[in-house]
Amino acid sequence: MYLVSQPEPLSPKQIQAMQEAAVSFPLGYLSFIERYGAGTYRGWMNVYSPDTEVLRPFPEYEIWEHDADSPITQEQIGECISIGTTVDGDFLAVHPQTGQLLWLPRHAERIVIISLQVQEPADDETYATVLDDIYHQVYGSGQQGAVYYEPWSDTRSHRFLRLPPGTDGLTLPVLSGMFREVFSPDLVIENEYTCLLFYQELGGYVRFNYAYGQEVAVMYEQDAVNVFADMEQWLLSHGCKG
């Protein structure tokens, strides 16, 4: 698994609290969060330490339908411990009494039980396999591209640029190809919608938003400002605007 930047591990106090909690977490979750800290997995799932508060007010919102086939009652939603949210706002949570792993969808009306197929001994990256299994169950297909994790950082900075239409006939796919010839990336993820070029020395990545057609974003750590400046100057010299 590729790490976008250096992780910020949890404090000993946080780790002790999780280990002492009488809750059945998914296989590998505890060792994963202990080592890598909070972050975003493969651009879709935000992983964080157990949150007992975020779902507490949700019974009042009446977002999901409840009947005899529902895995939990409406009142039990407030008891759930959230361990992740997708970028679209879905919750991944554990109900402490039943031990069920639950998917609380943002844009659907029924809560779903997640039945995991991963049975291997847990290590620091087992939970990555669990998340891939969850993605397949929820969306009906596997994710394409490399496996990467983006730890959350208080020292992360960003710069958004725009490639105006008609700039010397350049398109974002052409520009990204030229860019990677000058700045050789450590990892590339590219499809018809986006191109991500990852750099360890940047502590981040450069994103070419093919779907939008103009946006270029540079995500970098503050201690990599010199590397960022070189990349920014190259992009500006090839027609990008701030």
Buried (B, 14 or more C-beta within 10 A) or exposed (E): BBBBBBBBBBEEEBBEEBEEBEBEBBBBBBBBBBBBBBBBBBBBBBBBBBBBEBBBEBBEEEBBEBEEEBBBEBEBBBBBBBBBBBEEEBBBBBBBEBEBBBBBBEEBEBBBBBEBEBEEEBEBBBBBBBBBBBBEBBEEEEBEBEBBBBBBBEEBBEBEBBBEEEBEEBBBBBBBEEBBEEBEBEBBBBEEEBBBBBBBEBBBBBBBBBEEEBBBBBBBBEEBEEBBEEBBEBBEEBBBEE
